[in-house]
Structure formats: C-alpha cells, structure tokens
Amino acid sequence: MDTNQHEFTGPFAKEVYDIVGCAFEILNELGNGLLEKPYENSMVVEFQLRKIPVAQQTRFPVLYKTIPVGEYIPT
C-alpha cells in the first residue's frame, strides 16, 4: 500500500483539499499546544491569503416578539 497517495473524491474535493492544506500550513508554522483562538485567527488569515471566502464568528440578532434582546455568536 502506498501511504503517500491519499486522494479524496467527492463533490467538494478541491475545497476539502484547500482547507486541510490551510490547517497543515498553520500547524507547521505555529506548532501545537496553543489555545483555540490563535489557530482560528490564523485560519482566517490563511483563508484570506488563499482567496477563500471567510466570515469569522458571525453574530446574529436575537429577537423576542420582533424586539432585539441580544445577539448570538455560534461557537
């Protein structure tokens, strides 16, 4: 078995390949052991460098009977 030949095929194969490539680039640059936020911020930077559309921690309004009462930030 040739372990150097890993090819993903599927409807979003190129996107998966690009995203995993970003993750490995960041891991190689920063190493492991940091908290999540520096990796998240680095992914945003790497996506922008590679022209991959990204929105970080999008906020959504929380409405109660059409009145804004706060905001939700998915984690």
CYANA upper distance limits for C-alpha pairs under 8 A (distance plus 0.5 A):
  8 PHE  CA     13 ALA  CA      6.38
  8 PHE  CA     17 TYR  CA      8.24
  9 THR  CA     13 ALA  CA      5.82
 12 PHE  CA     16 VAL  CA      6.65
 13 ALA  CA     17 TYR  CA      6.61
 14 LYS  CA     18 ASP  CA      6.62
 15 GLU  CA     19 ILE  CA      6.65
 16 VAL  CA     20 VAL  CA      6.58
 17 TYR  CA     21 GLY  CA      6.53
 18 ASP  CA     22 CYS  CA      6.81
 19 ILE  CA     23 ALA  CA      6.91
 20 VAL  CA     24 PHE  CA      6.77
 21 GLY  CA     25 GLU  CA      6.62
 22 CYS  CA     26 ILE  CA      6.77
 22 CYS  CA     43 MET  CA      7.27
 22 CYS  CA     46 GLU  CA      6.71
 22 CYS  CA     47 PHE  CA      7.67
 23 ALA  CA     27 LEU  CA      6.67
 23 ALA  CA     43 MET  CA      7.50
 24 PHE  CA     28 ASN  CA      6.49
 25 GLU  CA     29 GLU  CA      6.69
 26 ILE  CA     30 LEU  CA      6.36
 26 ILE  CA     31 GLY  CA      8.07
 26 ILE  CA     39 TYR  CA      7.74
 26 ILE  CA     42 SER  CA      7.20
 26 ILE  CA     43 MET  CA      7.75
 26 ILE  CA     46 GLU  CA      8.34
 27 LEU  CA     31 GLY  CA      5.38
 27 LEU  CA     32 ASN  CA      6.96
 34 LEU  CA     38 PRO  CA      7.55
 34 LEU  CA     39 TYR  CA      8.14
 35 LEU  CA     39 TYR  CA      7.98
 36 GLU  CA     40 GLU  CA      6.73
 37 LYS  CA     41 ASN  CA      6.58
 38 PRO  CA     42 SER  CA      6.50
 39 TYR  CA     43 MET  CA      6.61
 40 GLU  CA     44 VAL  CA      6.99
 41 ASN  CA     45 VAL  CA      6.92
 42 SER  CA     46 GLU  CA      6.53
 43 MET  CA     47 PHE  CA      6.42
 44 VAL  CA     48 GLN  CA      6.67
 44 VAL  CA     54 VAL  CA      7.13
 44 VAL  CA     55 ALA  CA      8.40
 44 VAL  CA     56 GLN  CA      7.58
 45 VAL  CA     49 LEU  CA      6.69
 46 GLU  CA     50 ARG  CA      6.72
 47 PHE  CA     51 LYS  CA      6.52
 47 PHE  CA     52 ILE  CA      5.31
 47 PHE  CA     53 PRO  CA      7.38
 47 PHE  CA     54 VAL  CA      7.21
 48 GLN  CA     52 ILE  CA      6.31
 48 GLN  CA     53 PRO  CA      7.50
 48 GLN  CA     54 VAL  CA      7.80
 57 GLN  CA     73 ILE  CA      6.76
 57 GLN  CA     74 PRO  CA      7.26
 57 GLN  CA     75 THR  CA      7.96
 58 THR  CA     73 ILE  CA      6.85
 58 THR  CA     74 PRO  CA      7.91
 59 ARG  CA     71 GLU  CA      6.90
 59 ARG  CA     72 TYR  CA      6.20
 59 ARG  CA     73 ILE  CA      5.33
 59 ARG  CA     74 PRO  CA      7.96
 60 PHE  CA     71 GLU  CA      5.96
 60 PHE  CA     72 TYR  CA      5.61
 60 PHE  CA     73 ILE  CA      6.99
 61 PRO  CA     68 PRO  CA      7.11
 61 PRO  CA     69 VAL  CA      8.31
 61 PRO  CA     70 GLY  CA      6.65
 61 PRO  CA     71 GLU  CA      4.89
 61 PRO  CA     72 TYR  CA      6.72
 62 VAL  CA     68 PRO  CA      6.30
 62 VAL  CA     69 VAL  CA      6.27
 62 VAL  CA     70 GLY  CA      5.64
 62 VAL  CA     71 GLU  CA      5.46
 62 VAL  CA     72 TYR  CA      6.86
 63 LEU  CA     67 ILE  CA      5.61
 63 LEU  CA     68 PRO  CA      4.93
 63 LEU  CA     69 VAL  CA      6.14
 63 LEU  CA     70 GLY  CA      7.74
 64 TYR  CA     68 PRO  CA      6.87
 64 TYR  CA     69 VAL  CA      6.91
